[in-house]
C-alpha cells in the first residue's frame, strides 16, 4: 500500500489519500451502551487519488 501511495505521489497524482474502513455495531440498552462483544469484523483500506496531466505545449 505504501509503495502504491508513493508511486502515485511521484507520478503526477494529487489529493492522494489512504482511508480505513471499519464498522462496529453497538448494543443499546437502557442505561447501557457498548460495542457488540462477539462480531465478525471486516476492515480494509481505500487508496484514492486524482491523476493530473501536464498542460500541452502550444
C-alpha positions in Angstrom: 0.0 0.0 0.0 2.8 2.4 0.8 4.6 1.6 -2.4 1.4 2.4 -4.4 0.9 5.6 -2.4 4.5 6.7 -3.1 4.2 5.8 -6.8 1.1 7.9 -7.2 2.7 10.9 -5.5 5.8 10.6 -7.7 3.9 10.2 -11.0 1.6 13.3 -11.1 -1.2 12.3 -8.8 -2.7 14.9 -6.4 -5.0 14.6 -3.4 -3.6 11.1 -2.6 -5.5 9.6 0.4 -5.4 6.4 2.3 -8.6 5.8 4.4 -9.5 2.9 6.6 -13.0 1.4 6.6 -14.1 -0.1 9.9 -17.7 -0.6 11.1 -18.6 -1.6 14.6 -22.1 -2.4 15.9 -23.3 -1.2 19.2 -25.7 -2.8 21.7 -28.0 -0.1 23.1 -30.0 -1.0 26.3 -31.5 1.3 28.9 -28.5 3.0 30.7 -26.0 0.7 28.9 -24.4 1.2 25.5 -21.3 -0.7 24.4 -19.8 -2.4 21.3 -21.2 -5.8 20.5 -18.7 -8.2 22.1 -19.0 -11.0 19.5 -19.0 -9.9 15.9 -17.3 -10.6 12.7 -15.2 -7.5 11.8 -14.2 -6.8 8.2 -11.9 -3.9 7.7 -9.7 -2.7 4.9 -8.1 0.3 3.3 -9.0 2.5 0.3 -6.3 4.3 -1.7 -7.6 7.1 -3.9 -6.0 9.9 -6.0 -6.6 12.3 -8.8 -4.3 11.9 -11.8 -3.2 15.3 -13.3 -1.8 15.6 -16.8 0.6 18.4 -17.5 -0.7 21.1 -19.9 0.1 20.6 -23.6 2.5 23.0 -25.2 1.0 25.4 -27.6 
